Amino acid sequence: MRSVVKSSKAVLLAFMLPACGFAGGNKIPRYINVIPVEDNTKSFYVGIGGSEFLMKRDTCACAPDTPDLEDHRFGVLLRAGWEYSQYVAFEVRASKSLESGGFTETEHYGFYVKPQYPLTETTKVYGLIGYGKTTVDYDSGTRSSHNPSNSFSFGGGISYDIPSSQPNSASKWQLWIDAQSLLRNESWMHTDANTLSLGVSYFF
């Protein structure tokens, strides 16, 4: 019987001690163990996409006020990067126009800092700030030129993470769409080169 009474007193005391602190009694120090949360954000990724290359340049350097020549070509874009956090990533890109029938061929290689901001758990907007080499080859049938340029490049886009059956895994698939400015008023022909790309990436 005494053991039952002692057990009852111990249980009652356990409930009464926290109440003493709130009721103005003697304060009892409390210790909270903070469990560190593992950051699974850091991950590498690779991706592939289709791109539309939009090129514009002067018709002739001798007549800069004439209407610009414009060309649209389709091609491919490869990208690989490291997502350092949910707000910053680093990315390298390589793209090339492949479609025949136009009068320009464009090739680009660049390195980018990629600031990003999550709108939801699966959707992010991001920017592209970097430097790259862009080559535009022009061939009208009567004239041709080879124009490599190293220049500042920028862009931005939006991405969507495809829901996974393993939500705690760092591996995932991602859809993305973005636009880039590769060249801006470059060379004596005042060449502009831009891309619009749509693709998929895999994070591991």
C-alpha positions as CSV (number, residue, x, y, z in Angstrom):
1,M,0.0,0.0,0.0
2,R,2.8,2.4,0.9
3,S,4.4,1.8,-2.5
4,V,1.2,2.8,-4.2
5,V,0.9,6.0,-2.2
6,K,4.5,6.9,-3.0
7,S,3.9,6.3,-6.7
8,S,0.8,8.5,-6.6
9,K,2.7,11.3,-4.8
10,A,5.5,11.1,-7.4
11,V,3.1,11.4,-10.3
12,L,1.2,14.3,-8.6
13,L,4.5,16.1,-7.9
14,A,5.5,15.8,-11.6
15,F,2.4,17.6,-12.6
16,M,2.6,20.2,-9.9
17,L,6.2,21.3,-10.5
18,P,5.6,23.1,-13.9
19,A,2.5,24.8,-12.4
20,C,4.5,26.3,-9.6
21,G,6.5,28.3,-12.1
22,F,3.4,29.8,-13.6
23,A,1.7,30.4,-10.3
24,G,4.5,32.6,-8.9
25,G,6.2,29.8,-6.9
26,N,9.9,29.0,-7.1
27,K,11.1,29.0,-10.7
28,I,12.5,25.8,-11.9
29,P,15.1,26.0,-14.7
30,R,14.2,24.3,-17.9
31,Y,16.5,22.9,-20.5
32,I,15.4,22.4,-24.1
33,N,17.5,20.2,-26.3
34,V,17.7,21.7,-29.8
35,I,17.9,19.0,-32.4
36,P,19.9,20.2,-35.4
37,V,18.0,19.9,-38.7
38,E,20.0,18.4,-41.6
39,D,20.2,20.7,-44.6
40,N,19.4,18.6,-47.7
41,T,19.3,21.6,-50.0
42,K,22.9,21.2,-51.4
43,S,22.7,19.0,-54.5
44,F,24.1,18.7,-58.0
45,Y,22.0,18.7,-61.1
46,V,22.1,18.2,-64.8
47,G,19.5,19.3,-67.4
48,I,18.6,19.4,-71.1
49,G,16.2,21.6,-73.0
50,G,15.1,22.9,-76.3
51,S,15.9,26.5,-77.2
52,E,14.8,29.1,-79.7
53,F,17.6,31.4,-80.7
54,L,16.5,34.9,-81.7
55,M,19.1,37.0,-83.5
56,K,19.0,40.6,-84.7
57,R,21.7,42.7,-86.4
58,D,22.2,45.6,-88.8
59,T,21.6,44.9,-92.4
60,C,24.8,46.6,-93.3
61,A,27.3,48.5,-91.2
62,C,27.3,51.2,-93.8
63,A,23.6,51.8,-93.2
64,P,22.8,51.3,-89.5
65,D,19.4,53.1,-89.8
66,T,17.9,50.4,-92.2
67,P,15.6,47.7,-90.8
68,D,17.4,45.0,-88.9
69,L,17.9,41.5,-90.1
70,E,16.2,38.9,-87.9
71,D,16.6,35.2,-87.7
72,H,14.9,32.5,-85.6
73,R,16.6,29.1,-85.1
74,F,15.9,26.1,-82.8
75,G,18.5,24.2,-81.0
76,V,19.5,22.5,-77.7
77,L,20.7,23.6,-74.3
78,L,22.7,21.6,-71.7
79,R,23.2,22.8,-68.2
80,A,24.8,21.5,-65.0
81,G,25.0,23.1,-61.6
82,W,25.3,23.0,-57.8
83,E,22.4,24.2,-55.7
84,Y,24.2,25.6,-52.7
85,S,21.0,26.7,-50.9
86,Q,17.3,27.4,-51.7
87,Y,18.4,30.9,-52.5
88,V,21.7,30.5,-54.5
89,A,23.0,28.1,-57.1
90,F,25.9,28.1,-59.6
91,E,25.4,26.9,-63.1
92,V,27.3,26.3,-66.4
93,R,25.5,26.3,-69.7
94,A,26.2,25.2,-73.3
95,S,23.8,25.8,-76.1
96,K,23.8,25.6,-79.9
97,S,21.4,26.2,-82.7
98,L,20.8,23.1,-84.8
99,E,17.9,23.9,-87.2
100,S,18.8,24.4,-90.8
101,G,17.2,26.9,-93.1
102,G,18.2,30.2,-91.5
103,F,21.2,32.4,-92.2
104,T,22.8,32.3,-88.7
105,E,24.3,29.7,-86.4
106,T,24.7,30.5,-82.7
107,E,26.8,28.8,-80.1
108,H,27.1,29.8,-76.4
109,Y,29.1,28.7,-73.3
110,G,28.7,30.5,-70.0
111,F,29.0,30.4,-66.2
112,Y,26.2,31.9,-64.1
113,V,25.4,32.8,-60.5
114,K,21.8,31.8,-60.0
115,P,19.9,33.7,-57.3
116,Q,16.5,32.1,-56.7
117,Y,13.5,32.5,-54.5
118,P,10.8,29.9,-53.6
119,L,7.3,30.9,-54.3
120,T,5.9,27.6,-53.0
121,E,7.4,24.3,-51.9
122,T,7.6,23.2,-55.5
123,T,7.9,26.5,-57.5
124,K,10.9,28.9,-57.7
125,V,11.7,32.0,-59.7
126,Y,15.4,32.5,-60.5
127,G,17.8,34.9,-62.2
128,L,21.0,34.2,-64.2
129,I,23.9,36.6,-63.9
130,G,27.2,35.6,-65.6
131,Y,29.7,35.7,-68.3
132,G,30.1,33.7,-71.5
133,K,31.4,33.2,-75.0
134,T,28.9,33.5,-77.8
135,T,29.7,32.9,-81.5
136,V,27.3,34.0,-84.2
137,D,28.2,32.8,-87.8
138,Y,26.4,34.6,-90.5
139,D,26.0,33.4,-94.1
140,S,23.6,35.0,-96.5
141,G,24.7,33.1,-99.5
142,T,26.8,36.0,-100.8
143,R,28.4,37.2,-97.6
144,S,29.6,35.4,-94.5
145,S,31.2,36.3,-91.2
146,H,32.4,34.6,-88.0
147,N,31.8,36.7,-84.8
148,P,33.0,35.3,-81.5
149,S,32.3,37.5,-78.5
150,N,33.1,37.3,-74.8
151,S,30.5,39.3,-72.8
152,F,28.2,39.7,-69.8
153,S,25.0,37.6,-70.0
154,F,21.9,37.6,-68.0
155,G,18.4,36.1,-67.8
156,G,15.7,34.7,-65.6
157,G,13.1,32.0,-65.4
158,I,10.8,29.8,-63.3
159,S,11.1,26.2,-62.2
160,Y,8.7,23.5,-60.9
161,D,9.7,20.4,-58.9
162,I,7.8,17.3,-59.9
163,P,6.4,15.6,-56.8
164,S,8.4,12.6,-55.8
165,S,7.3,9.3,-54.1
166,Q,10.2,9.8,-51.7
167,P,9.7,13.4,-50.4
168,N,12.8,13.2,-48.0
169,S,15.1,12.3,-50.8
170,A,17.4,14.9,-52.5
171,S,16.8,13.3,-55.8
172,K,14.1,14.9,-57.9
173,W,13.0,15.9,-61.4
174,Q,12.4,19.6,-62.3
175,L,10.7,21.4,-65.2
176,W,12.0,24.9,-66.1
177,I,11.5,27.7,-68.6
178,D,13.8,30.7,-68.9
179,A,15.0,33.5,-71.2
180,Q,18.6,34.7,-71.7
181,S,20.3,37.6,-73.3
182,L,23.5,36.3,-74.8
183,L,24.7,39.4,-76.7
184,R,23.6,43.0,-76.6
185,N,24.5,45.5,-79.3
186,E,27.7,43.6,-79.9
187,S,30.4,44.3,-82.6
188,W,30.2,46.7,-85.5
189,M,27.1,45.0,-86.8
190,H,25.2,45.7,-83.5
191,T,24.2,42.1,-83.0
192,D,21.6,41.0,-80.4
193,A,21.3,37.3,-79.5
194,N,18.6,35.9,-77.1
195,T,17.2,32.5,-76.3
196,L,14.0,31.2,-74.9
197,S,14.4,27.7,-73.4
198,L,12.2,24.9,-72.0
199,G,13.6,21.8,-70.4
200,V,14.0,19.3,-67.6
201,S,16.7,18.7,-64.9
202,Y,17.5,15.9,-62.5
203,F,18.9,16.6,-59.0
204,F,21.0,14.0,-57.2
